[in-house]
């Protein structure tokens, strides 16, 4: 004689409860994972502290507003290089080069207002024509105000 097995029916809700208890935390952690920002540009970089420039200036000591603007442009260029057109990259390079030229002369004791005006114009050109996220645009606008105040 064949042995008969009795099929035990469990409550469906208890099975679903067990599945939800195991799968729930995984689903929530996947949903809470940081999503990449559009265009590879972080509007608020990891560790953003919420200050006027957030993570951009954390731990930085700048010699002048010119140095600060150069560092901000370098940071934008590092993110923008993945998707920027040649013209956008060229605008960034011109602004950084003119600021660096001014800074080199300034550190030797020569304040060249004409070079600073050219550099300010280049940074304004980046703000006006490059596709920047709102945080980067705000920071460069603040940098422009500091440069103009520095120029006197």
N, C-alpha and C positions, 0 to 999 in steps of 0.2 A: 504494500500500500504506500502510496505517495503521501508524503507529509504535507499537510496543509498549513500554509502560513496565513496568519491573520494580518490583514493590512490595517495599519493604524492611521487614521486620518487626523492630521493635526489642524489646529485652527490656522487659517491663512493669515490672520493678523499677527500672530506670533512670529511667523516666518518673515513677514515684511518688516516687523519691528527689529528683528535681528539684522536684516540686510541694511536697514536705515542706520542702525547704530554703528555698523562697520563702514558703510560707504559715505555717510553724512560728513564726517570730518574731512575726508578726502575731497569731496565735492566743494566744501567750503574753502579749503586751502587753495584749491585750483582757482576758484573764483576770486579770491583775495590776492592772488599773485600779481605783482606789478606788470602792467601791460607796457609794451614798448611805445614810446611817444611817436607821433607822426613825424616822418622825415628823419628819424633817428636823432632828433634834437630834444633833449630833456628840458621841459619847461621849468621843472624844479628837480634838480639833480639829487641823487641819493644823499641823505644827510642834510637836506635843506632845513635851515634853522628859522626861516621866516623873518630874518632881518631885512634891512633895506635892499640888500643884494643877496640875501640868503647864503647859500653854499658857495657862491661865486667868490667871495672875499674871505672866507673862513681861514684863519691862520696866515693871512697875507699881510706883509708889510710893504707898502708902496713908498717909493721915494718922492713921487709927485703925481699929480692928476694925469700927466702924460704916461707915466709908467703904468698906472692903473688901467688906463684906456687900452694901452698896448696889450696887457694881460687879458682884458676882456675880449678884445678882437681876436687874440690867439685862441681863446677858448671857443669862440663862435666859429672860427675857421676850422678848428679840429672837428667840430660836429658837422659843419656845413660841407666839408670836403667830400662827404659821401654822396651828396646830391646836388651840389652847387654847379651852376653852369660856369663856363670860362669867364664870362663877364662878371659874375658875382664874386668869383674867387679873385679876379683882378682888382675889383674895388677894395676888397679886404686887404690885399697885398699892398696896394698903393697907400692906403690909410696907415697900415703898420709901418711901412718903409718911411713915410714922411714923418710920422711921430718919432720913430727911432732916430732919424737924422736930426730932428729938432733936439731930442733928448741928449744925443751925443754932444752937440754944440753947447747945450745948456749946462751940462756937467763940466764943461771946460770953462764955464763962466761967461758964455756969450748967449744972450737972450735974443733970438732971431724971430721977431714978431711976424715977419712975412712967411717964414717956414711954418710957424705955428698956425697962421691963418690958412695956409694950404692944407695942413693936416686936419684942421677943424672942418674945412670944406670936404675933404675926403671922407671923414667919419660921417658927416651929414649925408653925403652921397650914399654911403652904405645903409644908413637908416631909411633914407627915402626910397631906395631902389632894390635892396636885397630882401628876399622873403625871410623874415625873422619871426620867431615866436614872440609873443607879447612880453615875456620876461626879458629876453635879450634886447628887444627894442627899447623897453623902459630903462634898462641899465645903460645902454648907449646914449639915450637922451639925457640921462643924469650925468654921464661922462662929458657930454657936450657942454652942459651947463657949467661943470667944474672947469673944463678947458677954457671956456670963455671968461670965467671969473679969474682964472690963473693968468690969462692974457692981459686982463685989466682994462 
